[in-house]
Structures are given as C-alpha cells and as structure tokens.
C-alpha cells in the first residue's frame, strides 16, 4: 500500500490497481459543517412547529413554500455531512475494466468502464477563478472533481476533493495502470 497523501492511498497488485480517496475533512472544517447542519435542522424543525400551530392564511402559505426550499437544502446538507464523515471514492482497474464507486459505509453504485473505450484521460480544464468552480470546491458540497475521461462519447469526471498535486500523481498512476491493463488484454 502506497500513500500519496493523508487522504489518498494506492494499492498495486499483479493484476489490479486500486485507489481509495477518503472524503474526510480537517477537524475544524468537519466541526463547522456538522454545526451548520445541526443549526439548519433546528431552524427547520422550529419553522415546522410554528407552521403547524398557525391558522390558514397568506403567511402560512409563504412559510410552507419556505419549508419546501428548506427541505431541499436539508437533504443536500445531510448528504454532504454523511459523505464527509463516512464517504470514500474507490477506483479499481482489473480484468479490462475501470470501476468507479462513491461508497458510503460500503454501499454505493459501482460504474464500470471498459479500458479499451477510455479516451482522453487527464486533468479537467478548470478555471479556478470561476464562481461555479468555487462553489463546487466548497467543503459543504459533494464535488470538486479533478480528473476525467471520455467513454464512448460521454464525459466522465471523478477524483472528488483532490488537490492539484494529488490529481497529478494519481493521473500518472492511472495512465500506467491503463497502459499495463491494455497490454495484458
């Protein structure tokens, strides 16, 4: 087992290469994220309690619409918290396929891509000054992919939360593993 950083490990075997990327945050950011999620949940619970006691009228309709938006963001926040506390991104190259999986407690859907159909593997072209990138890179969302490839005309992005240095190191590992797998196949 080789550790590229505190969060990234690579395991190379005779017939396979595996990469594990943990979604964990530094303790200060983790505490901030969990505190924010608890505060958001408490505010929503209070609003639900108030709406349940309120007579019908315009204000109640407004608050019900507010609660619909709150519920959407509550789900997003809770998914991000669970991802940051217990999530892993797993990659494996074995038997002619690249398998990518976002794993929570071992659960998650694995997506498989035939190695022979993978083209243009590389770092994503990112404008780090853009608003979209800044939001996607934030620790309170699930995202921040740094690597990508094309598979049968479809663009696939992966490598959530990697630093630029980690992404460069992993790109070399993947290129080498894909080359080896293509030779073996």
Buried (B, 14 or more C-beta within 10 A) or exposed (E): EEEBBEBBBBEBEEEBBBBBBBBBBEEEEBEBBBEBBEEBBEEBEEBBEEBEEEEEEEEBEEBEEEBEEBEEEBEBBEBBBBBBBBBBBBBBBBEEBBBBBBBBEEEBEEBEBEBEBBEEBEBBEBEEEEEEBEEBBEBBBBBBBBBBBBBEEEEBBBBBBBBEEBBBBBBEBBEEBBEBBEEEE
